[in-house]
Amino acid sequence: MDFIGIDAVVFGVADLQQCQRFLDDWGTRRISAEHDCLVYETQDGAEIIVRHKDDPSLPPPIEPGNTVREVIWGAADADHLACALTRMGAPQPDADGMPRLIDPNGLSLAFRVSRRRSVTVTATPSNAPGSPMRIDRRSPVYDHADPVTIGHVVLFADNFAAMRTFYTDRIGFTVSDEYPGHGVFLRCQTPGPHHNLFILNRPGKPGVNHVAFTVSDIHEVIGGGIAMARHGWKTEIGPGRHPISSAYFWYFHNPLGAPVEYYADDDYCTEAWQPGVFVRKPELFAEWAIAGGIDGTTRRQVVALDDSGRGHA
């Protein structure tokens, strides 16, 4: 596998000031904040780059409004990058030194040797009857999240078959699980996390479903989500748990565009992993979920109905 994950996500937005406030609250680290560009990073150095949506340096959008304009994929080293570029048909570097391709959705993809740093995170051990893993210490209560990396991006595909073929055959990703003809979970390295990219079929409406940030464990998902609610940001759905990938999640609306997600404890796949084939239905999106989120002050459920229209109910 030539790529090790997402190195950066580039957004085009209408209001950089609101995005700055959101990213500060989200727990990402501010690297620079100019009037025309924001740069933030996760613990491992994965970048969130935000420019005004009319910035001429941005690739064209694949959907109206605020959205992801480019995903930058990182290779482990120069040799792996060269192998990947050869497989992809040797795209030539642009002025910034990064080769680029356009996927069948119209989304710009750039490629570079990864700038991410190695980070080791120790999740809170769990206790079970007869198997205590956390001894003489309490589980933490987080007052904010500190995202470790950008774990995955989820795209709505105009032409699902073309997108699946492009990312498996040309980019070289591996299928972890699948809704045949409707959705595919793809990882860019083995062994590695369950997915770095998830593609969902939505003919005629290409777009971005969400961008996901990895945190250490379920306690940080909850603590980070409650902190975001306390800051006044609206939950899309969560907290909850995905039965496919096994991850705990919490999604938030935001001024960057599509929802962003805190998630933790997803499956880890080796060569022995057997891809599953599933029927696409809401109960496979969430084993359980809270539609209205949790109030940041009372720390109790916000009573609400899921009216997002995104298939989560």
Residue pairs with C-beta under 8 A, 6 or more apart in sequence:
1 172
1 174
1 188
1 189
1 190
1 192
2 75
2 76
2 80
2 81
2 83
2 84
2 87
2 172
3 73
3 74
3 75
3 76
3 80
3 84
3 111
3 171
3 172
3 173
3 188
3 189
3 196
4 74
4 75
4 76
4 114
4 116
4 188
4 189
4 192
5 46
5 73
5 74
5 114
5 116
5 149
5 150
5 151
5 188
5 189
5 192
5 196
6 46
6 71
6 72
6 73
6 74
6 149
6 150
6 151
6 152
6 153
6 196
7 46
7 47
7 72
7 73
7 74
7 112
7 114
7 115
7 116
8 46
8 47
8 48
8 49
8 71
8 72
8 150
9 47
9 48
9 49
9 68
9 70
9 71
9 72
9 150
9 153
9 211
10 49
10 50
10 51
10 58
10 68
10 69
10 70
10 71
10 72
11 19
11 48
11 49
11 50
11 51
11 66
11 67
11 68
11 69
11 256
11 257
12 51
12 52
12 53
12 54
12 55
12 58
12 61
12 66
12 67
12 69
13 19
13 50
13 51
13 52
13 53
13 66
13 255
13 256
13 257
14 52
14 53
14 65
14 66
14 255
15 255
16 35
16 36
16 37
16 38
16 50
16 51
16 52
18 255
19 38
19 50
19 254
19 255
19 256
20 30
20 33
20 38
20 50
22 233
22 254
22 255
22 256
23 30
23 38
23 40
23 48
23 50
24 30
25 227
25 228
25 231
25 233
26 145
26 147
26 213
26 228
26 254
26 260
27 144
27 145
27 146
27 147
27 224
27 227
28 40
28 41
28 42
28 48
28 147
28 213
29 40
29 41
29 42
29 43
30 38
30 39
30 40
31 39
31 40
31 41
31 47
32 38
32 39
33 39
36 51
36 52
36 55
37 49
37 50
37 51
37 55
38 48
38 49
38 50
38 51
39 47
39 48
39 49
39 50
40 47
40 48
40 50
41 47
41 48
42 48
42 147
42 148
42 149
42 150
42 213
42 214
43 117
43 119
43 121
43 146
43 147
43 148
43 149
44 116
44 117
44 118
44 119
44 148
44 149
45 115
45 116
45 117
46 116
46 149
46 150
47 72
47 115
48 150
50 256
51 57
51 58
51 69
53 61
53 65
53 66
58 69
58 70
59 69
59 70
59 102
59 107
59 108
60 69
60 106
60 108
61 67
61 69
62 105
62 106
62 107
62 206
62 207
62 208
63 205
63 206
63 207
63 208
65 257
66 255
66 256
66 257
67 207
67 208
67 257
67 258
68 107
68 153
68 208
68 211
68 257
68 258
69 108
70 107
70 108
70 109
70 110
71 107
71 108
71 109
71 110
71 153
72 98
72 109
72 110
72 111
72 112
73 109
73 110
73 111
73 112
73 171
73 188
74 111
74 112
74 113
74 114
74 115
74 116
75 81
75 84
75 111
75 112
75 113
75 114
76 113
76 114
77 113
78 113
81 111
81 112
81 113
84 111
84 171
84 172
85 91
85 99
85 111
87 170
87 172
88 101
88 111
88 170
88 171
89 170
91 99
91 100
91 101
91 111
92 99
93 99
94 100
94 110
97 112
98 110
98 111
98 112
99 110
99 111
100 108
100 109
100 110
100 111
101 108
101 109
101 111
101 170
102 108
102 109
103 109
103 163
103 166
103 167
104 157
104 158
104 159
104 162
104 163
104 166
105 155
105 156
105 157
105 158
105 159
105 163
105 206
106 206
107 155
107 206
109 171
116 149
119 148
119 149
121 148
121 216
122 216
123 216
123 217
123 264
123 265
124 134
124 139
124 140
124 216
124 217
124 219
125 133
125 134
126 133
126 134
127 133
127 134
139 219
140 219
140 223
141 219
141 223
142 219
142 220
142 222
142 223
142 224
142 227
143 223
143 227
144 223
144 224
144 227
145 213
145 215
145 220
145 221
145 223
145 224
145 225
145 227
145 228
145 262
146 215
146 220
147 213
147 214
147 215
147 262
148 213
148 214
148 215
148 216
149 213
149 214
150 211
150 212
150 213
150 214
151 193
151 196
151 212
151 213
151 214
151 263
151 266
152 193
152 195
152 196
152 197
152 198
152 211
152 212
153 196
153 197
153 198
153 208
153 210
153 211
153 212
154 197
154 198
154 199
154 200
154 208
154 209
154 210
154 211
154 212
155 163
155 197
155 198
155 199
155 200
155 206
155 207
155 208
155 209
156 200
156 201
156 202
156 205
156 206
156 207
156 208
156 209
157 163
157 164
157 199
157 200
157 201
157 202
157 206
158 202
158 203
158 204
158 205
158 206
159 203
160 181
160 182
160 199
160 200
160 201
160 203
161 181
163 199
164 184
164 199
167 173
167 186
167 197
167 199
168 174
168 175
168 186
171 188
172 188
173 186
173 187
173 188
173 196
173 197
174 186
174 187
174 188
174 190
175 184
175 185
175 186
175 275
176 185
176 186
176 187
176 194
176 195
176 245
176 267
176 269
176 273
176 275
177 184
177 185
177 194
177 195
177 244
177 245
177 275
177 276
177 277
177 278
178 184
178 185
178 275
178 276
178 277
178 278
179 277
179 278
179 279
179 280
180 277
181 201
182 200
182 201
182 280
183 198
183 199
183 200
183 201
183 280
184 198
184 199
185 194
185 195
185 197
185 198
185 244
185 245
186 195
186 196
186 197
186 198
186 199
187 193
187 194
187 195
187 196
187 269
188 196
188 197
190 269
190 270
190 271
190 273
191 268
191 269
191 270
191 271
192 268
192 269
193 214
193 266
193 267
193 268
193 269
194 245
194 246
194 247
194 266
194 267
194 268
194 269
195 245
195 266
198 209
200 209
207 258
208 257
208 258
209 258
209 259
209 310
210 251
210 258
210 259
210 260
210 261
211 256
211 258
211 260
211 261
212 249
212 260
212 261
212 262
212 263
213 260
213 261
213 262
213 263
214 263
214 264
214 266
215 221
215 224
215 262
215 263
215 264
216 264
217 264
217 265
218 248
218 264
218 265
220 262
220 264
221 238
221 239
221 248
221 249
221 250
221 262
221 263
221 264
222 239
222 250
222 294
224 250
224 262
225 235
225 238
225 239
225 250
225 252
225 262
225 293
225 294
226 294
226 296
226 299
227 296
228 235
228 250
228 252
228 296
229 235
229 293
229 294
229 295
229 296
229 302
230 296
230 297
231 296
233 252
233 253
233 254
234 252
234 253
234 293
235 250
235 251
235 252
235 253
235 290
235 292
235 293
235 294
235 302
236 251
236 252
236 253
236 259
236 308
236 310
236 312
237 251
237 286
237 289
237 290
237 291
237 293
237 306
237 308
237 312
238 249
238 250
238 251
238 261
238 262
238 289
238 290
238 293
239 248
239 249
239 250
239 289
239 290
239 293
239 294
240 248
240 249
240 250
240 286
240 287
240 288
240 289
240 290
241 247
241 248
241 249
241 286
241 287
241 288
241 289
242 248
242 249
242 266
242 285
242 286
242 287
243 283
243 284
243 286
243 287
244 276
244 278
244 284
245 266
245 267
246 265
246 266
246 267
247 263
247 264
247 265
247 266
247 267
248 263
248 264
248 265
249 261
249 262
249 263
249 286
249 289
250 261
250 262
250 263
250 293
251 259
251 260
251 261
252 259
252 260
252 261
253 259
254 260
267 273
278 284
282 311
282 312
282 313
285 311
285 312
286 312
289 312
290 301
290 302
291 304
291 305
291 306
291 312
291 313
292 301
292 302
292 303
292 304
292 305
293 301
293 302
293 304
294 300
294 301
294 302
295 301
295 302
305 313
306 312
306 313
